[in-house]
Amino acid sequence: MKVRNFLIVMTLVAVVSDYLLHPFYPHFFKSRFGITDPKAVGFYFSTVCATVMIAFPLWAWLSKGKSELRILVYTQLVAGILAASCFFITSYTQFWIVSLSIIVFKGSYLLVYPFILRITKKEDHTSIIGLLAVIIHCGSVLGAVFGGMLIDWLSPAWIFLGMAAGDFIQSGMSLYLLKTTEAIPPAENTQQVKTSIWPQGMVLKLGIVTMILYFSDFLIRPFFVKYWESLTNSNSQMLSGAVYAIPAVVAMIGLYVNKKRQGQRNVYQGIISALLFGLAGLLLQGYPMAGAVFIGRCIYGWSFFQAAVRFDALLFHVSDPVAYAIEYSKIHFFQNMGVLIASTMAGVLVDQFNLRMPFMVAFTGFAMVTAMYYYIIRTQTSQRSVLAHNEN
């Protein structure tokens, strides 16, 4: 198996183990600590997101002088040991300390993403980023299914043993790749590329733009099922889940179409059109009619997949391969900041207004992203024209 394919399988393992507990935090808090307050669960989840935001940049900076795989061998091993210990913890305070420590070490698996792009030709970046996006979608669904099976058959605490197994598998796979005779391209000339802690230039612009993009996307997620059920008067959890999962299905179709299209010559192409589709999709989802919401969900799923993939491809296009992990960690920080703000704001909007309001605010966010990105393109085009004129 090629190194890249091996790493892609590792990503799937990481996402599945990471999402085992995501939908079931309320179940675990209730069964282990007797806590039923949704605010306590929400605060814990927000803290988890904040921990990832802080931890990943640290691993990215460490990877400047150390092999990503060598880092993963040790960090995933520690994460696995800590996850297994959570099976036995009964103290709420101890759980907070140990579980957040797990997130710190587990967050290093995000190094795999820029590592895969570093060993991939730039012309193949868009297709690989699309493939990884679909794997993350599928992995999150599989993780939720396996987590539900563990709860049905055993108890929520057993999920931590499943997470530990995933971490140990990743550590073992990383060790195997280090020992293999197949050559892994090194990050050469690491001292010759200067990188700052704070993003600059195009990376800063992309960070701000994608922060608003991810804020808009995650704003409509928490109460979508409730919104759908209010329109249809349906009690079918299966139907609600299927409609909620439409973007994941559309992402798979988008991956197939992009592979057939193989031809995106300019990394700046396709983003504006994708964002405009997103505006239409959000507008339809905000219209209080089930058919409009269904169609809007399909259009929006296509839009967000295409926009997110192309924004990531653009980031790696403007970055030096040696600095991929560091630059990606900066973008990742901005994106998670958007997710964190959206997670807090969604409940406030629904409480103060109604279930449609998140779609209206998300529409405004997409409009801002479209305008800001259009301005960035105009600026970049003008700069290139000036440079070409000066060279002549």
N, C-alpha and C positions, 0 to 999 in steps of 0.2 A: 504494500500500500504506500502511495506517495505520502511524503511528510504533510503536505497540505490537506490531503483527505483525512489523514490521521488526526490532524488538529481540528478539522471540522467535526469529526466524531466526538472528540473531546469537548467541543463546544456544546454539542447536543447533550452529553452526559452532565455537563455543568448546569445547563439551563433546566433540565429535568429535575436534578437534585435541588436546585435553588427554588423551584416553584412547588415542591412537594407540600410545603406548609402555607404558601401565600394565601390560598382561599380559606384556610382553616385556622387562622390565628384565633378567632373568637371561640372555636371549639376547644382549642388547646388551653386558652386562658381560663375557660370555664371548668374544664375537667381537671386541670392540674392545680389552679389557684382559686377557683370559685369566683373569678372576676367576670362579670357580665356587662359592665359599663362599656359601651361602644367607644366612648371618648378615650378610655385607657388603651384600647386596642389601636385606635387611630393614632394616638400619640406615639405608641411604640413603633408603629409602621413608619411614621414620619421620621422617627429617630434612626430607624434602619436605613432609610433613604439618605439621610444626612451623613451617616457613617460611611456609606459607600462613596459619597461625594468627596469625603475627606481622604479616605484610605487609598482609593485607586490612584490619584496623582502621586502619592508617596511611592507606590509600587512602580509606577511609570518612571519616576526619577531614579529609583534603584536600578531599573533595567538598563540605564545608561552604561553602567559598568559591569553588570552581571547578565548572564544568559537568562532569557525569559523562562526557559524550561527548567533551569536550575532553581530559579525562584519558586516556580510552581511545585516542584517536588516537595519542598519543605513547607510552603504555606498551606498547600492542600492537605498535607499530612497533619499539620497542627489543627487545621479547621476540622478535619475528620475526628481527631481525638476529642476536641472540644464539643463537637456535635454529639458524639456518643455519650459524653458526660452529662449532657442535658437530659438524657433519658432518666437519670437518677436524681436530678435536682428537684427539690420541693420548695425551696426558698425563692420567693418572688424577686428579692434583691439580687440573689446569686444568679438567677436566671437572666436578669438584665445584663449583668456584668459579663457572664460567659457567652450569652447569645450574641451580644454586640461584638465581643472578641472574635467570635466565629465569622461575623460579617467582615471584620477587618482583614482576616486572613483569606477568607473565601473570595473577597473582591479582587484578589490578584488574578483570578481566571480571566478577567477582562483583558489582560495582556495578550491573550491568544488572538484576539480580533486584529489588532494592528500587526501582530507577528505574521499572521496569515497574509495580510496585505503586503507586508515587506518582502515576502518570498514569492509574490505573484506579480506578473507583468502588469504594468499600468493599464494597458488596453483591456485587460481582463478584470479590472477592479469592479466595474459596475455589476457584472454578472455574479462575481463572488460575493459582493456586498448584498445583492439580492438574495442569493442562496442562504447566506447567514441570517438574513432577516426572516426568511421563511422557516429556517431551523429554529430560531428563537420563538416564533409563533407556535410551531408544532411542539417544541420542547415544553413550552408553558402549558399547553393543553395536556400533554402526556403527564407532566408533573402533577397537574391538578387531578387527573384521573387516578394515577397511582397513589397520590395522597389520600383521595377519597376511599380507595380500596383498603388502605392501611387502617383508616378510621373505622370503616364498616366491619372489618375482620378482627381488628385488635383494639387500639386506642390511639388518640392523637400523639401521645408521647413516642410511639414507635416510628413516627415520621422522622425523628431525629436520627434514628439508626439508619433509616434509608438515606438521609442526607449524608451521614458519615460514610456510608458505602460509596456514594457518588464521589465524595472527596478523595477517598482512598484510591478509587479507580483512576481519577485524574492524576493523582500523585504517581501511581504506577505507570500510567501511559507516558507521563513526562519523563520518568526515569528511563523507560524503554527507549524513547526517542533520543535521549542523551547517549545511551549506550550503543545505539544502532550504528552500523557502518555507513549508512546513507548520509551523504553530505548535507548539512544544513547551512545555508548561506549566513555568514556572520555579519554582524553590524559593524562594518568597517569604518575607520576614520571617525570614531565617536568623539574624539577630542576636537575635530575640525569644525563641527557644527555647534554653533552657540545657540542655546535656547534659554528663554527667560521664564520665570515662574508665571508671570501674567501674560496672557495671550496678546498678540500684537497683530496689526495689519489685517490681512484677510481672515486669519484664524479668529481674531476678536469679532469681526463682523459676522462670520458664520456662527460663532458662539451665541451672539445676541439674537440673531435671526432664528436659529434652531431652538433656543430657549423659549421663544414665543410660540414656535411651531409645536413643540412638545407640550407646552402649557395648554394650548388650544386642544390638542388631541386628548390629553388626560383629563381635561375639564369635563368632557362629555361622557366619560366612562363610568364613574361611580354610581350614577343614578339612571343609566340608560335602561336597564332592565325594568326598573320601577316606572319609568316614563312609557316604555313600550306596553307594559301591562295596564297602565292607566288608559291607554288609547284603545286597546283591544279587549279589555275586561277578561283577559285570559289568565288562568291559574296554572298554565302548563309551563313548568320550569324548563322542560326540554326545548319547547318552542322559543322561549325567551333566550335561552342559552345559544340556540342556533342562530337567531337574529343577531345577538351580540357578537358571535364569532364570524359573521360575514366578512369583515375585513381580513381575517386570517385566511379564509378560503380564496378571496380575491387576490391576496398577496401571492398565493401559489400560482394562480393564473397569470399574474403579472410577471412572475419569474420565468414562466414558460414563454410568454410573449417576448420578453426582453432577450431571452436566449435565441429565439428565432430571428429577432431583429438585428442582433449582433452588430449594430453598426453605428452606435452613437459616437460620431466623430468628435464632437465638441462637448466637454463635460458641463458646459454652461447651458446646453440645450435641454429642453424637456421640463425644466423646473417651473417656469411660469405657467405653462399649460396645465401641469399637475396641480398647482396651487389654485388655478381658476376652477378646475373640476372640484377641488376641495370646497371652494366657496359654494358651488352649486349643491354639492352633497350635504353640506351643513344646513343650507337653506331648506332643502327638502326634508331633512331629518327634524327640523324645527317646526315643520308644518303638521298640525295635529290630525293626521290621517295615516292610518297604518300602511296603506299602499305607498304613499309618498315617503314615509320613513324607511320602508324596505328598499325602495329604489335609491334613495339618498344614501343609505348605508352601503350599498354596492358601489356607487360612484365615489363615495368618500374613501372606502377601503382601497380602491385603485389609486386615488389621488395621494393618500398619505404614504402608501408603499413606494410609489414612484418618487415622490418628493424626498422622503427620508433617505432612500438609496442614493439618489443623485447628490444630495447634500453631503453625505458621507464620502462619496466618490470625489466630490469637489475638494473636500478637506484633504484627502490623501494626494490629490493632484497638486495642490499648492504647498504641500509639506515635503521635507526631505525624508527619504526612507529611513535614515538613521534616527530621526526624531518622531517617527510615526506614533509610538506609544505615548510620548510626552504630549504631542499636539492633540492626540485623540483624548487623552485624559482631561485636557482643558475644555474641549467641546463637551465631553461627557459630564463635566461639572456643571456647565451651563444648562444642558438638557435636563439633568436631574433637579436643578434649581427650578426649572419650569414645572416639572412633575410635582415637586414639593409644594410649590405655590398653588398649583391646580388642585392638589389633594385637599388643601385647607380651604380653598375658595369655593369649591363645588358645593359643599354642604351649606355654606353661608348664602350662596345665590339661591339655592332651592328653598332654604328656610325663609329668606326675606322676600323672594319673588315666587317663582313656580318652577316646575320641572323643565320647561322650555328655555328658561333663561341661560343655562350653560351653553346651549347651541348658539344663542345670539351673541354671547361674549366670545365664544370660539370663532364665530364668523368674523367678528371684528379683529380677532387675533390673526386669522388667515389673511384678511385684507391688509393688515399691517405688514405681515411677512412678504406678501406679494409686492407691495409698494417698496419696501426696504430692499428686497432682492433686485427689483428692477433698477433701483438707484445704484446698487452695487455693480450690476452689469454695465450700466451706462458709464460709470466711473472707470471701470476696468477697461472698457472699449476705448474710452477717450485717452487713457494713459498709454495703451498699446499703440494708438494712432500717433500720439506725440512722439513716442520712442522710435517708431518706424520712420516718421518724418525726419527726426534728428539724424538717424543713421544714414538716410539718403542725402 
